[in-house]
Amino acid sequence: MSNTHPTMERVFEQTGLEPSALALRINASPQNITNWSKRGLSKKGAMDVSQEFGLNLGWILTGEGEAKKPTHSELMQQIADIESGTKDNNHPTPKGTTSVRMTSTSNTVPILSWVAAGSWSNTTAVTMDDVIGEAPKPPNLSKHGFALRVQGRSMMPDFKPDDIIYVEPQTGLFALKDSDLVVVQCNDDTEATFKQLVIGETFSDMYLKPLNPDWHEQKMLPMGDCNLVGKVIGKYVEY
């Protein structure tokens, strides 16, 4: 497989599967596998591989960091080691990782990457590679909540680049109200995105739009094309 794209080389080597077997595992067509082997994994393909085999999305796409996501018990042990300050060789912290607490008793919450937020779920543990910092925890955020650092200018003037927003993932779609601010993952996008929710006469008429009236892309995106990650309940302001 010397001519295979690096993203697929990593997947083949880590899974030990032949192309046909890999296609069956992730419900992809043989043509998709052929195309990915030549040009690299698509965003959706990378996410499917990540979820099926427990591989870190960043590692699949870049080769950086650890390949495997830790199991729940391994993750809990890593967190306990960090909180106690006693890390051993069996649970090394990946290079460049910011050590943060991620328990319900902590006064801080993890700031996740937008890629991690895009693949967030109740059943997938956040790994240490997904955390890029920490922020003070607001009292109204659940133990499953997290923070994100705003990218771009689509939500200005209320939210500027590098502002920190708090995301509550324990919010059902039908609990949302018109004009709520949400974080969603849409179509084949690897990263999550931050937008304002617009609800029409019924819940089937739900759209997403930027707050910035001068933003170049003003077209409203149907909410039906996206998965809800969580509701934005506030931002961290430091004076």
C-alpha positions as protocol buffer text, in pm:
chain_id: "A"
residue {
  index: 1
  type: MET
  ca { x: 0 y: 0 z: 0 }
}
residue {
  index: 2
  type: SER
  ca { x: 293 y: 232 z: -73 }
}
residue {
  index: 3
  type: ASN
  ca { x: 72 y: 456 z: -288 }
}
residue {
  index: 4
  type: THR
  ca { x: -203 y: 470 z: -28 }
}
residue {
  index: 5
  type: HIS
  ca { x: -289 y: 810 z: 118 }
}
residue {
  index: 6
  type: PRO
  ca { x: -140 y: 857 z: 470 }
}
residue {
  index: 7
  type: THR
  ca { x: -483 y: 884 z: 636 }
}
residue {
  index: 8
  type: MET
  ca { x: -583 y: 545 z: 501 }
}
residue {
  index: 9
  type: GLU
  ca { x: -242 y: 392 z: 571 }
}
residue {
  index: 10
  type: ARG
  ca { x: -291 y: 480 z: 937 }
}
residue {
  index: 11
  type: VAL
  ca { x: -638 y: 328 z: 942 }
}
residue {
  index: 12
  type: PHE
  ca { x: -534 y: 6 z: 767 }
}
residue {
  index: 13
  type: GLU
  ca { x: -233 y: -38 z: 995 }
}
residue {
  index: 14
  type: GLN
  ca { x: -426 y: 36 z: 1316 }
}
residue {
  index: 15
  type: THR
  ca { x: -729 y: -181 z: 1233 }
}
residue {
  index: 16
  type: GLY
  ca { x: -543 y: -460 z: 1055 }
}
residue {
  index: 17
  type: LEU
  ca { x: -827 y: -480 z: 802 }
}
residue {
  index: 18
  type: GLU
  ca { x: -819 y: -518 z: 427 }
}
residue {
  index: 19
  type: PRO
  ca { x: -1010 y: -255 z: 220 }
}
residue {
  index: 20
  type: SER
  ca { x: -1313 y: -481 z: 166 }
}
residue {
  index: 21
  type: ALA
  ca { x: -1340 y: -564 z: 537 }
}
residue {
  index: 22
  type: LEU
  ca { x: -1304 y: -199 z: 633 }
}
residue {
  index: 23
  type: ALA
  ca { x: -1583 y: -104 z: 392 }
}
residue {
  index: 24
  type: LEU
  ca { x: -1816 y: -354 z: 560 }
}
residue {
  index: 25
  type: ARG
  ca { x: -1732 y: -234 z: 912 }
}
residue {
  index: 26
  type: ILE
  ca { x: -1812 y: 132 z: 843 }
}
residue {
  index: 27
  type: ASN
  ca { x: -2087 y: 70 z: 585 }
}
residue {
  index: 28
  type: ALA
  ca { x: -1893 y: 236 z: 303 }
}
residue {
  index: 29
  type: SER
  ca { x: -1889 y: 141 z: -63 }
}
residue {
  index: 30
  type: PRO
  ca { x: -1578 y: -18 z: -218 }
}
residue {
  index: 31
  type: GLN
  ca { x: -1558 y: 288 z: -444 }
}
residue {
  index: 32
  type: ASN
  ca { x: -1539 y: 514 z: -139 }
}
residue {
  index: 33
  type: ILE
  ca { x: -1249 y: 310 z: -1 }
}
residue {
  index: 34
  type: THR
  ca { x: -1071 y: 330 z: -337 }
}
residue {
  index: 35
  type: ASN
  ca { x: -1121 y: 707 z: -356 }
}
residue {
  index: 36
  type: TRP
  ca { x: -1008 y: 760 z: 4 }
}
residue {
  index: 37
  type: SER
  ca { x: -699 y: 546 z: -56 }
}
residue {
  index: 38
  type: LYS
  ca { x: -601 y: 779 z: -340 }
}
residue {
  index: 39
  type: ARG
  ca { x: -711 y: 1120 z: -209 }
}
residue {
  index: 40
  type: GLY
  ca { x: -751 y: 1077 z: 165 }
}
residue {
  index: 41
  type: LEU
  ca { x: -1046 y: 1017 z: 394 }
}
residue {
  index: 42
  type: SER
  ca { x: -1348 y: 1244 z: 367 }
}
residue {
  index: 43
  type: LYS
  ca { x: -1464 y: 1422 z: 682 }
}
residue {
  index: 44
  type: LYS
  ca { x: -1759 y: 1186 z: 724 }
}
residue {
  index: 45
  type: GLY
  ca { x: -1541 y: 883 z: 653 }
}
residue {
  index: 46
  type: ALA
  ca { x: -1291 y: 989 z: 918 }
}
residue {
  index: 47
  type: MET
  ca { x: -1570 y: 1037 z: 1172 }
}
residue {
  index: 48
  type: ASP
  ca { x: -1718 y: 695 z: 1089 }
}
residue {
  index: 49
  type: VAL
  ca { x: -1378 y: 530 z: 1135 }
}
residue {
  index: 50
  type: SER
  ca { x: -1323 y: 719 z: 1461 }
}
residue {
  index: 51
  type: GLN
  ca { x: -1656 y: 607 z: 1607 }
}
residue {
  index: 52
  type: GLU
  ca { x: -1633 y: 245 z: 1486 }
}
residue {
  index: 53
  type: PHE
  ca { x: -1279 y: 173 z: 1605 }
}
residue {
  index: 54
  type: GLY
  ca { x: -1237 y: 418 z: 1893 }
}
residue {
  index: 55
  type: LEU
  ca { x: -962 y: 611 z: 1716 }
}
residue {
  index: 56
  type: ASN
  ca { x: -887 y: 977 z: 1776 }
}
residue {
  index: 57
  type: LEU
  ca { x: -1017 y: 1190 z: 1491 }
}
residue {
  index: 58
  type: GLY
  ca { x: -715 y: 1422 z: 1503 }
}
residue {
  index: 59
  type: TRP
  ca { x: -478 y: 1127 z: 1476 }
}
residue {
  index: 60
  type: ILE
  ca { x: -662 y: 988 z: 1174 }
}
residue {
  index: 61
  type: LEU
  ca { x: -645 y: 1319 z: 990 }
}
residue {
  index: 62
  type: THR
  ca { x: -298 y: 1437 z: 1093 }
}
residue {
  index: 63
  type: GLY
  ca { x: -111 y: 1145 z: 1247 }
}
residue {
  index: 64
  type: GLU
  ca { x: -46 y: 1356 z: 1558 }
}
residue {
  index: 65
  type: GLY
  ca { x: -126 y: 1257 z: 1915 }
}
residue {
  index: 66
  type: GLU
  ca { x: -237 y: 913 z: 2034 }
}
residue {
  index: 67
  type: ALA
  ca { x: -413 y: 678 z: 1795 }
}
residue {
  index: 68
  type: LYS
  ca { x: -656 y: 514 z: 2036 }
}
residue {
  index: 69
  type: LYS
  ca { x: -911 y: 678 z: 2259 }
}
residue {
  index: 70
  type: PRO
  ca { x: -878 y: 547 z: 2614 }
}
residue {
  index: 71
  type: THR
  ca { x: -1153 y: 329 z: 2757 }
}
residue {
  index: 72
  type: HIS
  ca { x: -1380 y: 484 z: 3017 }
}
residue {
  index: 73
  type: SER
  ca { x: -1186 y: 321 z: 3301 }
}
residue {
  index: 74
  type: GLU
  ca { x: -853 y: 434 z: 3155 }
}
residue {
  index: 75
  type: LEU
  ca { x: -982 y: 788 z: 3117 }
}
residue {
  index: 76
  type: MET
  ca { x: -1107 y: 796 z: 3476 }
}
residue {
  index: 77
  type: GLN
  ca { x: -766 y: 675 z: 3594 }
}
residue {
  index: 78
  type: GLN
  ca { x: -590 y: 946 z: 3391 }
}
residue {
  index: 79
  type: ILE
  ca { x: -816 y: 1211 z: 3543 }
}
residue {
  index: 80
  type: ALA
  ca { x: -760 y: 1074 z: 3894 }
}
residue {
  index: 81
  type: ASP
  ca { x: -383 y: 1076 z: 3838 }
}
residue {
  index: 82
  type: ILE
  ca { x: -391 y: 1438 z: 3723 }
}
residue {
  index: 83
  type: GLU
  ca { x: -607 y: 1550 z: 4015 }
}
residue {
  index: 84
  type: SER
  ca { x: -390 y: 1371 z: 4270 }
}
residue {
  index: 85
  type: GLY
  ca { x: -68 y: 1483 z: 4106 }
}
residue {
  index: 86
  type: THR
  ca { x: 58 y: 1125 z: 4091 }
}
residue {
  index: 87
  type: LYS
  ca { x: 100 y: 1018 z: 3730 }
}
residue {
  index: 88
  type: ASP
  ca { x: 281 y: 695 z: 3652 }
}
residue {
  index: 89
  type: ASN
  ca { x: 430 y: 547 z: 3340 }
}
residue {
  index: 90
  type: ASN
  ca { x: 115 y: 348 z: 3268 }
}
residue {
  index: 91
  type: HIS
  ca { x: -88 y: 665 z: 3212 }
}
residue {
  index: 92
  type: PRO
  ca { x: 138 y: 921 z: 3042 }
}
residue {
  index: 93
  type: THR
  ca { x: -13 y: 1256 z: 2949 }
}
residue {
  index: 94
  type: PRO
  ca { x: 27 y: 1315 z: 2573 }
}
residue {
  index: 95
  type: LYS
  ca { x: 280 y: 1578 z: 2473 }
}
residue {
  index: 96
  type: GLY
  ca { x: 128 y: 1926 z: 2451 }
}
residue {
  index: 97
  type: THR
  ca { x: -180 y: 1832 z: 2653 }
}
residue {
  index: 98
  type: THR
  ca { x: -312 y: 2082 z: 2908 }
}
residue {
  index: 99
  type: SER
  ca { x: -392 y: 1906 z: 3234 }
}
residue {
  index: 100
  type: VAL
  ca { x: -745 y: 1989 z: 3350 }
}
residue {
  index: 101
  type: ARG
  ca { x: -996 y: 1844 z: 3593 }
}
residue {
  index: 102
  type: MET
  ca { x: -1311 y: 1704 z: 3441 }
}
residue {
  index: 103
  type: THR
  ca { x: -1517 y: 1594 z: 3742 }
}
residue {
  index: 104
  type: SER
  ca { x: -1843 y: 1735 z: 3875 }
}
residue {
  index: 105
  type: THR
  ca { x: -1673 y: 1868 z: 4189 }
}
residue {
  index: 106
  type: SER
  ca { x: -1422 y: 2076 z: 3996 }
}
residue {
  index: 107
  type: ASN
  ca { x: -1439 y: 2454 z: 3982 }
}
residue {
  index: 108
  type: THR
  ca { x: -1328 y: 2446 z: 3621 }
}
residue {
  index: 109
  type: VAL
  ca { x: -1455 y: 2294 z: 3296 }
}
residue {
  index: 110
  type: PRO
  ca { x: -1253 y: 2176 z: 2996 }
}
residue {
  index: 111
  type: ILE
  ca { x: -1223 y: 2393 z: 2689 }
}
residue {
  index: 112
  type: LEU
  ca { x: -1261 y: 2148 z: 2400 }
}
residue {
  index: 113
  type: SER
  ca { x: -1143 y: 2174 z: 2043 }
}
residue {
  index: 114
  type: TRP
  ca { x: -1417 y: 2230 z: 1785 }
}
residue {
  index: 115
  type: VAL
  ca { x: -1333 y: 1892 z: 1631 }
}
residue {
  index: 116
  type: ALA
  ca { x: -1397 y: 1723 z: 1966 }
}
residue {
  index: 117
  type: ALA
  ca { x: -1726 y: 1913 z: 2003 }
}
residue {
  index: 118
  type: GLY
  ca { x: -1827 y: 1799 z: 1653 }
}
residue {
  index: 119
  type: SER
  ca { x: -1796 y: 1434 z: 1752 }
}
residue {
  index: 120
  type: TRP
  ca { x: -1934 y: 1476 z: 2106 }
}
residue {
  index: 121
  type: SER
  ca { x: -2183 y: 1224 z: 2242 }
}
residue {
  index: 122
  type: ASN
  ca { x: -2303 y: 1101 z: 2580 }
}
residue {
  index: 123
  type: THR
  ca { x: -2135 y: 766 z: 2520 }
}
residue {
  index: 124
  type: THR
  ca { x: -1797 y: 885 z: 2390 }
}
residue {
  index: 125
  type: ALA
  ca { x: -1551 y: 992 z: 2656 }
}
residue {
  index: 126
  type: VAL
  ca { x: -1360 y: 1312 z: 2596 }
}
residue {
  index: 127
  type: THR
  ca { x: -991 y: 1229 z: 2578 }
}
residue {
  index: 128
  type: MET
  ca { x: -703 y: 1435 z: 2708 }
}
residue {
  index: 129
  type: ASP
  ca { x: -607 y: 1512 z: 2348 }
}
residue {
  index: 130
  type: ASP
  ca { x: -944 y: 1684 z: 2301 }
}
residue {
  index: 131
  type: VAL
  ca { x: -883 y: 1937 z: 2578 }
}
residue {
  index: 132
  type: ILE
  ca { x: -704 y: 2262 z: 2493 }
}
residue {
  index: 133
  type: GLY
  ca { x: -748 y: 2446 z: 2823 }
}
residue {
  index: 134
  type: GLU
  ca { x: -980 y: 2514 z: 3113 }
}
residue {
  index: 135
  type: ALA
  ca { x: -1224 y: 2785 z: 3222 }
}
residue {
  index: 136
  type: PRO
  ca { x: -1406 y: 2868 z: 3548 }
}
residue {
  index: 137
  type: LYS
  ca { x: -1724 y: 2664 z: 3583 }
}
residue {
  index: 138
  type: PRO
  ca { x: -2051 y: 2859 z: 3604 }
}
residue {
  index: 139
  type: PRO
  ca { x: -2302 y: 2733 z: 3864 }
}
residue {
  index: 140
  type: ASN
  ca { x: -2574 y: 2659 z: 3605 }
}
residue {
  index: 141
  type: LEU
  ca { x: -2360 y: 2424 z: 3394 }
}
residue {
  index: 142
  type: SER
  ca { x: -2405 y: 2048 z: 3444 }
}
residue {
  index: 143
  type: LYS
  ca { x: -2117 y: 1810 z: 3508 }
}
residue {
  index: 144
  type: HIS
  ca { x: -2130 y: 1716 z: 3139 }
}
residue {
  index: 145
  type: GLY
  ca { x: -2090 y: 2076 z: 3023 }
}
residue {
  index: 146
  type: PHE
  ca { x: -1783 y: 2215 z: 2854 }
}
residue {
  index: 147
  type: ALA
  ca { x: -1644 y: 2533 z: 2702 }
}
residue {
  index: 148
  type: LEU
  ca { x: -1533 y: 2635 z: 2354 }
}
residue {
  index: 149
  type: ARG
  ca { x: -1316 y: 2919 z: 2229 }
}
residue {
  index: 150
  type: VAL
  ca { x: -1494 y: 3120 z: 1959 }
}
residue {
  index: 151
  type: GLN
  ca { x: -1344 y: 3110 z: 1612 }
}
residue {
  index: 152
  type: GLY
  ca { x: -1412 y: 3360 z: 1336 }
}
residue {
  index: 153
  type: ARG
  ca { x: -1640 y: 3663 z: 1329 }
}
residue {
  index: 154
  type: SER
  ca { x: -1975 y: 3517 z: 1228 }
}
residue {
  index: 155
  type: MET
  ca { x: -2124 y: 3577 z: 1576 }
}
residue {
  index: 156
  type: MET
  ca { x: -1996 y: 3931 z: 1628 }
}
residue {
  index: 157
  type: PRO
  ca { x: -2051 y: 4176 z: 1786 }
}
residue {
  index: 158
  type: ASP
  ca { x: -2179 y: 3966 z: 2080 }
}
residue {
  index: 159
  type: PHE
  ca { x: -1909 y: 3702 z: 2049 }
}
residue {
  index: 160
  type: LYS
  ca { x: -1560 y: 3794 z: 1935 }
}
residue {
  index: 161
  type: PRO
  ca { x: -1278 y: 3557 z: 1831 }
}
residue {
  index: 162
  type: ASP
  ca { x: -1121 y: 3388 z: 2135 }
}
residue {
  index: 163
  type: ASP
  ca { x: -1423 y: 3455 z: 2359 }
}
residue {
  index: 164
  type: ILE
  ca { x: -1502 y: 3151 z: 2573 }
}
residue {
  index: 165
  type: ILE
  ca { x: -1858 y: 3016 z: 2557 }
}
residue {
  index: 166
  type: TYR
  ca { x: -2021 y: 2756 z: 2782 }
}
residue {
  index: 167
  type: VAL
  ca { x: -2212 y: 2468 z: 2621 }
}
residue {
  index: 168
  type: GLU
  ca { x: -2481 y: 2264 z: 2799 }
}
residue {
  index: 169
  type: PRO
  ca { x: -2512 y: 1930 z: 2615 }
}
residue {
  index: 170
  type: GLN
  ca { x: -2800 y: 1807 z: 2831 }
}
residue {
  index: 171
  type: THR
  ca { x: -3055 y: 2007 z: 2634 }
}
residue {
  index: 172
  type: GLY
  ca { x: -3316 y: 1839 z: 2417 }
}
residue {
  index: 173
  type: LEU
  ca { x: -3401 y: 1973 z: 2074 }
}
residue {
  index: 174
  type: PHE
  ca { x: -3762 y: 2044 z: 2170 }
}
residue {
  index: 175
  type: ALA
  ca { x: -3657 y: 2237 z: 2479 }
}
residue {
  index: 176
  type: LEU
  ca { x: -3495 y: 2501 z: 2260 }
}
residue {
  index: 177
  type: LYS
  ca { x: -3662 y: 2836 z: 2198 }
}
residue {
  index: 178
  type: ASP
  ca { x: -3648 y: 3082 z: 1911 }
}
residue {
  index: 179
  type: SER
  ca { x: -3326 y: 3288 z: 1915 }
}
residue {
  index: 180
  type: ASP
  ca { x: -3141 y: 3041 z: 2140 }
}
residue {
  index: 181
  type: LEU
  ca { x: -2771 y: 3010 z: 2071 }
}
residue {
  index: 182
  type: VAL
  ca { x: -2657 y: 2658 z: 1986 }
}
residue {
  index: 183
  type: VAL
  ca { x: -2353 y: 2454 z: 1892 }
}
residue {
  index: 184
  type: VAL
  ca { x: -2423 y: 2201 z: 1616 }
}
residue {
  index: 185
  type: GLN
  ca { x: -2242 y: 1962 z: 1384 }
}
residue {
  index: 186
  type: CYS
  ca { x: -2372 y: 1978 z: 1028 }
}
residue {
  index: 187
  type: ASN
  ca { x: -2354 y: 1740 z: 731 }
}
residue {
  index: 188
  type: ASP
  ca { x: -1998 y: 1614 z: 674 }
}
residue {
  index: 189
  type: ASP
  ca { x: -1831 y: 1890 z: 875 }
}
residue {
  index: 190
  type: THR
  ca { x: -1563 y: 1758 z: 1110 }
}
residue {
  index: 191
  type: GLU
  ca { x: -1587 y: 2060 z: 1338 }
}
residue {
  index: 192
  type: ALA
  ca { x: -1888 y: 2189 z: 1525 }
}
residue {
  index: 193
  type: THR
  ca { x: -2023 y: 2536 z: 1454 }
}
residue {
  index: 194
  type: PHE
  ca { x: -2185 y: 2812 z: 1663 }
}
residue {
  index: 195
  type: LYS
  ca { x: -2508 y: 2977 z: 1541 }
}
residue {
  index: 196
  type: GLN
  ca { x: -2840 y: 3131 z: 1647 }
}
residue {
  index: 197
  type: LEU
  ca { x: -3153 y: 2919 z: 1618 }
}
residue {
  index: 198
  type: VAL
  ca { x: -3456 y: 3051 z: 1427 }
}
residue {
  index: 199
  type: ILE
  ca { x: -3786 y: 2867 z: 1478 }
}
residue {
  index: 200
  type: GLY
  ca { x: -4077 y: 2920 z: 1241 }
}
residue {
  index: 201
  type: GLU
  ca { x: -4439 y: 2824 z: 1292 }
}
residue {
  index: 202
  type: THR
  ca { x: -4350 y: 2462 z: 1371 }
}
residue {
  index: 203
  type: PHE
  ca { x: -4043 y: 2276 z: 1497 }
}
residue {
  index: 204
  type: SER
  ca { x: -3989 y: 2147 z: 1144 }
}
residue {
  index: 205
  type: ASP
  ca { x: -3916 y: 2508 z: 1046 }
}
residue {
  index: 206
  type: MET
  ca { x: -3588 y: 2543 z: 1232 }
}
residue {
  index: 207
  type: TYR
  ca { x: -3290 y: 2723 z: 1086 }
}
residue {
  index: 208
  type: LEU
  ca { x: -2948 y: 2846 z: 1188 }
}
residue {
  index: 209
  type: LYS
  ca { x: -2804 y: 3187 z: 1116 }
}
residue {
  index: 210
  type: PRO
  ca { x: -2502 y: 3401 z: 1213 }
}
residue {
  index: 211
  type: LEU
  ca { x: -2547 y: 3702 z: 1443 }
}
residue {
  index: 212
  type: ASN
  ca { x: -2308 y: 3922 z: 1247 }
}
residue {
  index: 213
  type: PRO
  ca { x: -2517 y: 4123 z: 994 }
}
residue {
  index: 214
  type: ASP
  ca { x: -2203 y: 4188 z: 790 }
}
residue {
  index: 215
  type: TRP
  ca { x: -2100 y: 3823 z: 771 }
}
residue {
  index: 216
  type: HIS
  ca { x: -2046 y: 3715 z: 410 }
}
residue {
  index: 217
  type: GLU
  ca { x: -2263 y: 3404 z: 443 }
}
residue {
  index: 218
  type: GLN
  ca { x: -2615 y: 3506 z: 548 }
}
residue {
  index: 219
  type: LYS
  ca { x: -2800 y: 3204 z: 408 }
}
residue {
  index: 220
  type: MET
  ca { x: -2992 y: 3023 z: 681 }
}
residue {
  index: 221
  type: LEU
  ca { x: -2904 y: 2656 z: 722 }
}
residue {
  index: 222
  type: PRO
  ca { x: -3186 y: 2410 z: 797 }
}
residue {
  index: 223
  type: MET
  ca { x: -3151 y: 2262 z: 1146 }
}
residue {
  index: 224
  type: GLY
  ca { x: -3258 y: 1929 z: 998 }
}
residue {
  index: 225
  type: ASP
  ca { x: -2916 y: 1907 z: 831 }
}
residue {
  index: 226
  type: CYS
  ca { x: -2739 y: 1928 z: 1168 }
}
residue {
  index: 227
  type: ASN
  ca { x: -2700 y: 1742 z: 1496 }
}
residue {
  index: 228
  type: LEU
  ca { x: -2745 y: 1937 z: 1818 }
}
residue {
  index: 229
  type: VAL
  ca { x: -2432 y: 1936 z: 2034 }
}
residue {
  index: 230
  type: GLY
  ca { x: -2566 y: 2169 z: 2302 }
}
residue {
  index: 231
  type: LYS
  ca { x: -2713 y: 2502 z: 2399 }
}
residue {
  index: 232
  type: VAL
  ca { x: -2485 y: 2797 z: 2471 }
}
residue {
  index: 233
  type: ILE
  ca { x: -2577 y: 2922 z: 2818 }
}
residue {
  index: 234
  type: GLY
  ca { x: -2326 y: 3204 z: 2853 }
}
residue {
  index: 235
  type: LYS
  ca { x: -1971 y: 3320 z: 2803 }
}
residue {
  index: 236
  type: TYR
  ca { x: -1674 y: 3382 z: 3024 }
}
residue {
  index: 237
  type: VAL
  ca { x: -1594 y: 3750 z: 3058 }
}
residue {
  index: 238
  type: GLU
  ca { x: -1275 y: 3871 z: 3221 }
}
residue {
  index: 239
  type: TYR
  ca { x: -1207 y: 4240 z: 3279 }
}
